[in-house]
Every structure is written in C-alpha cells, then in structure tokens.
Amino acid sequence: MTSPAHRSDWQTLRFDLARRVREIREDLYGENGGPLLASALGIPFRTFLNYEDGCTIPAESILRFIETTNANPRWLLTGVGEKYRDPS
C-alpha cells in the first residue's frame, strides 16, 4: 500500500486536479456553492464532493465542468497558465 508521502504520479495528478476544481468552484460559486455547481453539471452534490476529495472524475463530467465554468483545461491539468479560457 502506498503511503501519502509516496503517492504515485497518478495520485498526485488526481489530487492536484481535485484541488484546482475546488478552487474554481470557490471562485465562481463561493465556499458553499457546491450544490449549485453540481446542479449545473447535472450530477448529485455527493458525487461532486467525491471529485473534490480526489476521486477520479469521468471524462464527461470534467468536460461539462470545463464548459460550465470556462476553466482552462491546461491549467486544470498542470496548474500552468491562465485559470480561465478567453471568453471570446
């Protein structure tokens, strides 16, 4: 079993993505806006909480998240660049 101090690259990527998803949710919907964003994504709030806790986010959900929030996919993946896509 892998200890938190020795997480795999995949685990690190997953938890970094979860942190960035949470950051965008807080920016756009506020600290308690999870239910609103989950509704906009068409998923149960508990499912969205699981994503923020580091569970794997299915492709359909992350694509909806990008579309709904205008998040920059590169920033979500790497933390590099602008957080949001150019609205134009």
DSSP file (Angstrom, degrees, kcal/mol; ACC not computed):
  #  RESIDUE AA STRUCTURE BP1 BP2  ACC     N-H-->O    O-->H-N    N-H-->O    O-->H-N    TCO  KAPPA ALPHA  PHI   PSI    X-CA   Y-CA   Z-CA
    1    1 A M              0   0    0      0, 0.0     2,-0.4     0, 0.0     0, 0.0   0.000 360.0 360.0 360.0 140.4    0.0    0.0    0.0
    2    2 A T        -     0   0    0      2,-0.0     5,-0.1     3,-0.0     6,-0.0  -0.691 360.0-138.8 -87.7 130.3    1.3    3.5   -0.9
    3    3 A S    >   -     0   0    0     -2,-0.4     3,-2.1     3,-0.1    -1,-0.0  -0.512  26.6-109.2 -82.6 157.6    1.6    6.0    1.9
    4    4 A P  G >  S+     0   0    0      0, 0.0     3,-0.9     0, 0.0    -1,-0.1   0.815 120.1  58.8 -55.7 -30.6    0.6    9.6    1.4
    5    5 A A  G 3  S+     0   0    0      1,-0.3    -3,-0.0     0, 0.0     0, 0.0   0.683 111.0  41.9 -72.7 -16.2    4.2   10.6    1.4
    6    6 A H  G <  S+     0   0    0     -3,-2.1    -1,-0.3     2,-0.0    -3,-0.1  -0.254  80.3 162.4-124.5  44.3    4.9    8.3   -1.5
    7    7 A R    <   -     0   0    0     -3,-0.9    -4,-0.0    -5,-0.1     2,-0.0  -0.325  39.6-113.6 -65.6 146.6    1.9    8.9   -3.8
    8    8 A S     >  -     0   0    0      1,-0.1     4,-2.5    -6,-0.0     5,-0.2  -0.263  29.0-104.4 -71.6 166.2    2.2    7.8   -7.4
    9    9 A D  H  > S+     0   0    0      1,-0.2     4,-2.6     2,-0.2     5,-0.2   0.888 123.5  53.8 -57.9 -39.5    2.3   10.3  -10.2
   10   10 A W  H  > S+     0   0    0      2,-0.2     4,-2.5     1,-0.2    -1,-0.2   0.916 109.0  47.4 -63.8 -43.6   -1.3    9.4  -11.0
   11   11 A Q  H  > S+     0   0    0      2,-0.2     4,-2.5     1,-0.2     5,-0.2   0.909 112.1  50.1 -64.5 -41.6   -2.4   10.0   -7.4
   12   12 A T  H  X S+     0   0    0     -4,-2.5     4,-2.5     2,-0.2     5,-0.2   0.932 111.5  48.4 -62.2 -45.8   -0.6   13.3   -7.3
   13   13 A L  H  X S+     0   0    0     -4,-2.6     4,-2.5     1,-0.2    -2,-0.2   0.922 112.0  49.9 -59.3 -45.3   -2.2   14.4  -10.6
   14   14 A R  H  X S+     0   0    0     -4,-2.5     4,-2.1     1,-0.2    -2,-0.2   0.910 113.6  44.1 -62.5 -44.5   -5.7   13.3   -9.3
   15   15 A F  H  X S+     0   0    0     -4,-2.5     4,-2.0     2,-0.2    -1,-0.2   0.852 112.9  51.6 -72.5 -33.6   -5.4   15.2   -6.1
   16   16 A D  H  X S+     0   0    0     -4,-2.5     4,-2.1    -5,-0.2    -2,-0.2   0.906 110.4  49.5 -66.2 -41.3   -3.9   18.3   -7.8
   17   17 A L  H  X S+     0   0    0     -4,-2.5     4,-2.7    -5,-0.2    -2,-0.2   0.926 109.7  51.4 -61.3 -45.0   -6.9   18.3  -10.2
   18   18 A A  H  X S+     0   0    0     -4,-2.1     4,-2.3     1,-0.2    -1,-0.2   0.897 109.2  50.8 -59.5 -41.2   -9.3   18.0   -7.3
   19   19 A R  H  X S+     0   0    0     -4,-2.0     4,-2.1     1,-0.2    -1,-0.2   0.903 112.0  46.6 -63.7 -41.5   -7.7   21.0   -5.6
   20   20 A R  H  X S+     0   0    0     -4,-2.1     4,-2.2     2,-0.2    -2,-0.2   0.877 110.2  52.6 -70.8 -37.0   -7.9   23.1   -8.8
   21   21 A V  H  X S+     0   0    0     -4,-2.7     4,-2.5     2,-0.2    -2,-0.2   0.928 110.9  48.4 -60.5 -44.5  -11.6   22.0   -9.4
   22   22 A R  H  X S+     0   0    0     -4,-2.3     4,-2.6     1,-0.2    -2,-0.2   0.900 108.7  54.1 -61.8 -41.3  -12.3   23.1   -5.8
   23   23 A E  H  X S+     0   0    0     -4,-2.1     4,-2.2     1,-0.2    -1,-0.2   0.913 110.4  45.4 -61.7 -43.6  -10.5   26.4   -6.4
   24   24 A I  H  X S+     0   0    0     -4,-2.2     4,-2.7     2,-0.2     5,-0.3   0.918 111.3  53.0 -66.8 -42.6  -12.6   27.2   -9.5
   25   25 A R  H  X>S+     0   0    0     -4,-2.5     4,-3.0     1,-0.2     5,-0.6   0.924 111.1  46.7 -57.6 -44.2  -15.8   26.2   -7.6
   26   26 A E  H  X5S+     0   0    0     -4,-2.6     4,-1.1     3,-0.2    -1,-0.2   0.891 112.4  50.9 -66.2 -39.0  -15.0   28.6   -4.8
   27   27 A D  H  <5S+     0   0    0     -4,-2.2    -2,-0.2    -5,-0.2    -1,-0.2   0.939 124.3  26.3 -59.3 -48.6  -14.1   31.4   -7.3
   28   28 A L  H  <5S+     0   0    0     -4,-2.7    -2,-0.2    -5,-0.1    -3,-0.2   0.784 137.1  22.5 -92.4 -29.9  -17.4   31.1   -9.2
   29   29 A Y  H  <5S-     0   0    0     -4,-3.0    -3,-0.2    -5,-0.3     3,-0.2   0.447 102.0-121.2-121.0  -4.4  -19.9   29.7   -6.7
   30   30 A G    ><< -     0   0    0     -4,-1.1     3,-1.6    -5,-0.6    -1,-0.2  -0.088  43.8 -57.2  85.6 172.5  -18.4   30.5   -3.3
   31   31 A E  T 3  S+     0   0    0      1,-0.3     3,-0.3    -5,-0.1    -1,-0.2   0.839 139.6  34.6 -59.2 -36.0  -17.4   28.4   -0.4
   32   32 A N  T 3  S+     0   0    0     -3,-0.2    -1,-0.3     1,-0.2     4,-0.2   0.091  89.1 103.2-107.1  22.2  -20.8   26.8   -0.1
   33   33 A G    <>  +     0   0    0     -3,-1.6     4,-2.3     1,-0.2     3,-0.3   0.318  42.1 106.4 -90.2   8.8  -21.7   26.8   -3.8
   34   34 A G  H  > S+     0   0    0     -3,-0.3     4,-2.9     1,-0.2     5,-0.2   0.900  78.3  51.9 -54.8 -45.3  -21.0   23.1   -4.4
   35   35 A P  H  > S+     0   0    0      0, 0.0     4,-2.1     0, 0.0    -1,-0.2   0.885 109.9  50.3 -60.8 -36.5  -24.7   22.2   -4.7
   36   36 A L  H  > S+     0   0    0     -3,-0.3     4,-2.2    -4,-0.2    -2,-0.2   0.932 113.5  43.9 -66.5 -45.3  -25.2   24.9   -7.3
   37   37 A L  H  X S+     0   0    0     -4,-2.3     4,-2.0     2,-0.2    -1,-0.2   0.913 111.9  53.2 -67.1 -41.8  -22.3   23.8   -9.4
   38   38 A A  H  X>S+     0   0    0     -4,-2.9     5,-2.5    -5,-0.2     4,-0.8   0.914 110.0  49.0 -58.4 -42.2  -23.3   20.1   -9.1
   39   39 A S  H ><5S+     0   0    0     -4,-2.1     3,-0.8    -5,-0.2    -1,-0.2   0.916 109.2  51.5 -62.8 -43.7  -26.8   21.0  -10.3
   40   40 A A  H 3<5S+     0   0    0     -4,-2.2    -1,-0.2     1,-0.2    -2,-0.2   0.826 111.9  48.0 -62.6 -31.0  -25.3   23.0  -13.2
   41   41 A L  H 3<5S-     0   0    0     -4,-2.0    -1,-0.2     2,-0.2    -2,-0.2   0.585 112.5-121.7 -84.7 -11.3  -23.2   19.9  -14.1
   42   42 A G  T <<5S+     0   0    0     -3,-0.8    -3,-0.2    -4,-0.8    -2,-0.1   0.821  73.2 115.1  74.3  31.9  -26.3   17.6  -13.8
   43   43 A I  S   <S-     0   0    0     -5,-2.5    -1,-0.3    -6,-0.1    -2,-0.2  -0.911  73.8 -91.6-128.9 157.6  -24.7   15.4  -11.1
   44   44 A P     >  -     0   0    0      0, 0.0     4,-1.9     0, 0.0     3,-0.3  -0.370  33.6-122.4 -65.1 147.5  -25.6   14.7   -7.4
   45   45 A F  H  > S+     0   0    0      1,-0.2     4,-2.5     2,-0.2     5,-0.2   0.889 112.5  57.0 -57.9 -40.7  -23.8   17.0   -4.9
   46   46 A R  H  > S+     0   0    0      1,-0.2     4,-2.0     2,-0.2    -1,-0.2   0.884 105.0  52.0 -60.1 -38.5  -22.3   14.0   -3.1
   47   47 A T  H  > S+     0   0    0     -3,-0.3     4,-1.8     2,-0.2    -1,-0.2   0.920 108.9  49.8 -62.5 -44.0  -20.7   12.9   -6.4
   48   48 A F  H  X S+     0   0    0     -4,-1.9     4,-2.2     1,-0.2    -2,-0.2   0.902 107.8  53.7 -63.2 -40.2  -19.2   16.4   -6.8
   49   49 A L  H  X S+     0   0    0     -4,-2.5     4,-1.4     1,-0.2    -1,-0.2   0.893 105.5  54.6 -59.8 -38.9  -17.8   16.3   -3.3
   50   50 A N  H  <>S+     0   0    0     -4,-2.0     5,-2.5     1,-0.2     4,-0.3   0.901 106.4  51.4 -60.9 -40.3  -16.2   13.0   -4.2
   51   51 A Y  H ><5S+     0   0    0     -4,-1.8     3,-1.4     1,-0.2    -2,-0.2   0.923 109.6  49.2 -62.2 -43.8  -14.5   14.7   -7.1
   52   52 A E  H 3<5S+     0   0    0     -4,-2.2    -1,-0.2     1,-0.3    -2,-0.2   0.740 106.6  57.6 -68.1 -21.9  -13.2   17.5   -4.8
   53   53 A D  T 3<5S-     0   0    0     -4,-1.4    -1,-0.3    -5,-0.2    -2,-0.2   0.467 129.5 -92.7 -87.2  -2.4  -11.9   14.8   -2.4
   54   54 A G  T < 5S+     0   0    0     -3,-1.4    -3,-0.2    -4,-0.3    -2,-0.1   0.493  73.9 146.2 108.0   4.1   -9.8   13.3   -5.2
   55   55 A C      < -     0   0    0     -5,-2.5    -1,-0.3    -6,-0.2     2,-0.1  -0.406  64.3 -85.9 -67.2 152.8  -11.9   10.6   -6.7
   56   56 A T        -     0   0    0      1,-0.1    -1,-0.1    -2,-0.1    -5,-0.0  -0.379  41.5-138.0 -61.1 132.2  -11.4   10.1  -10.4
   57   57 A I        -     0   0    0     -6,-0.1    -1,-0.1    -2,-0.1     5,-0.1  -0.842  19.5-124.0 -96.0 120.7  -13.5   12.5  -12.4
   58   58 A P     >  -     0   0    0      0, 0.0     4,-2.3     0, 0.0     3,-0.3  -0.255  22.3-113.6 -62.2 152.2  -15.1   10.8  -15.5
   59   59 A A  H  > S+     0   0    0      1,-0.2     4,-2.6     2,-0.2     5,-0.2   0.892 115.4  54.0 -53.9 -45.5  -14.4   12.5  -18.9
   60   60 A E  H  > S+     0   0    0      1,-0.2     4,-2.0     2,-0.2    -1,-0.2   0.895 110.5  47.1 -59.9 -40.1  -18.0   13.6  -19.4
   61   61 A S  H  > S+     0   0    0     -3,-0.3     4,-2.4     2,-0.2    -1,-0.2   0.907 112.7  47.1 -69.7 -41.9  -18.0   15.3  -16.0
   62   62 A I  H  X S+     0   0    0     -4,-2.3     4,-2.4     2,-0.2    -2,-0.2   0.877 111.8  51.5 -70.3 -34.4  -14.7   17.1  -16.5
   63   63 A L  H  X S+     0   0    0     -4,-2.6     4,-2.3    -5,-0.3    -1,-0.2   0.912 111.2  47.3 -65.9 -41.3  -15.8   18.2  -20.0
   64   64 A R  H  X S+     0   0    0     -4,-2.0     4,-3.1    -5,-0.2     5,-0.2   0.902 110.8  53.1 -63.1 -40.2  -19.1   19.6  -18.6
   65   65 A F  H  X S+     0   0    0     -4,-2.4     4,-2.5     2,-0.2     6,-0.4   0.929 109.8  47.5 -59.9 -46.1  -17.1   21.3  -15.8
   66   66 A I  H  X>S+     0   0    0     -4,-2.4     4,-1.6     1,-0.2     5,-0.5   0.922 115.5  45.2 -61.4 -44.9  -14.8   23.0  -18.4
   67   67 A E  H  <5S+     0   0    0     -4,-2.3    -2,-0.2     1,-0.2    -1,-0.2   0.912 116.4  44.9 -66.0 -43.0  -17.8   24.1  -20.4
   68   68 A T  H  <5S+     0   0    0     -4,-3.1    -2,-0.2     1,-0.2    -1,-0.2   0.871 124.9  30.7 -70.7 -38.6  -19.8   25.3  -17.5
   69   69 A T  H  <5S-     0   0    0     -4,-2.5    -1,-0.2    -5,-0.2    -2,-0.2   0.551  97.2-126.8-100.3  -9.4  -17.0   27.2  -15.7
   70   70 A N  T  <5 +     0   0    0     -4,-1.6    15,-3.1    -5,-0.3    -3,-0.2   0.772  48.6 172.2  64.3  26.5  -14.9   28.3  -18.7
   71   71 A A  B   < -A   84   0A   0     -5,-0.5    13,-0.3    -6,-0.4    -1,-0.2  -0.346  38.8-114.5 -66.2 146.7  -11.9   26.7  -17.0
   72   72 A N     >  -     0   0    0     11,-2.6     4,-2.4     1,-0.2     3,-0.2  -0.756  19.1-147.9 -82.3 116.7   -8.7   26.4  -19.0
   73   73 A P  H  > S+     0   0    0      0, 0.0     4,-2.2     0, 0.0     5,-0.2   0.863  97.0  53.7 -56.1 -37.8   -8.0   22.6  -19.5
   74   74 A R  H  >>S+     0   0    0      1,-0.2     4,-2.9     2,-0.2     5,-0.6   0.922 109.6  47.5 -63.7 -43.0   -4.3   23.2  -19.4
   75   75 A W  H  >5S+     0   0    0      7,-0.4     4,-2.1    -3,-0.2    -1,-0.2   0.914 110.2  52.8 -64.7 -42.0   -4.5   25.0  -16.1
   76   76 A L  H  <5S+     0   0    0     -4,-2.4    -1,-0.2     1,-0.2    -2,-0.2   0.912 116.9  39.0 -58.2 -42.0   -6.7   22.2  -14.7
   77   77 A L  H  <5S+     0   0    0     -4,-2.2    -2,-0.2    -5,-0.2    -1,-0.2   0.892 137.3  11.1 -76.1 -40.9   -4.2   19.6  -15.7
   78   78 A T  H  <5S-     0   0    0     -4,-2.9    -3,-0.2     2,-0.2    -2,-0.2   0.656  85.3-124.1-116.5 -21.1   -1.0   21.3  -14.8
   79   79 A G  S  <<S+     0   0    0     -4,-2.1     2,-0.4    -5,-0.6    -4,-0.2   0.568  73.3 124.1  79.8   8.8   -1.7   24.5  -12.8
   80   80 A V        +     0   0    0     -6,-0.6    -1,-0.3     2,-0.1    -2,-0.2  -0.840  56.8   6.8-106.6 139.2    0.2   26.4  -15.5
   81   81 A G  S    S-     0   0    0     -2,-0.4     2,-0.1    -3,-0.1    -9,-0.0  -0.456 107.4 -12.9  95.2-166.8   -1.2   29.3  -17.5
   82   82 A E        -     0   0    0     -2,-0.1    -7,-0.4     1,-0.1   -10,-0.1  -0.449  53.0-138.8 -72.6 143.3   -4.5   31.2  -17.1
   83   83 A K  S    S+     0   0    0     -2,-0.1   -11,-2.6    -8,-0.1     2,-0.3   0.840  86.6  41.0 -70.8 -34.0   -7.2   29.7  -14.9
   84   84 A Y  B    S-A   71   0A   0    -13,-0.3   -13,-0.2    -9,-0.1   -14,-0.1  -0.875  85.3-115.3-119.6 148.5  -10.0   30.6  -17.3
   85   85 A R        -     0   0    0    -15,-3.1   -13,-0.1    -2,-0.3    -2,-0.0  -0.390  46.4 -88.5 -73.5 157.0  -10.3   30.4  -21.1
   86   86 A D        -     0   0    0      1,-0.2    -1,-0.1    -2,-0.1   -16,-0.0  -0.530  35.2-135.2 -64.7 126.4  -10.7   33.6  -23.0
   87   87 A P              0   0    0      0, 0.0    -1,-0.2     0, 0.0    -2,-0.1   0.721 360.0 360.0 -61.7 -20.3  -14.5   34.2  -23.2
   88   88 A S              0   0    0      0, 0.0    -2,-0.1     0, 0.0    -3,-0.0   0.496 360.0 360.0 -79.0 360.0  -14.2   35.1  -26.9
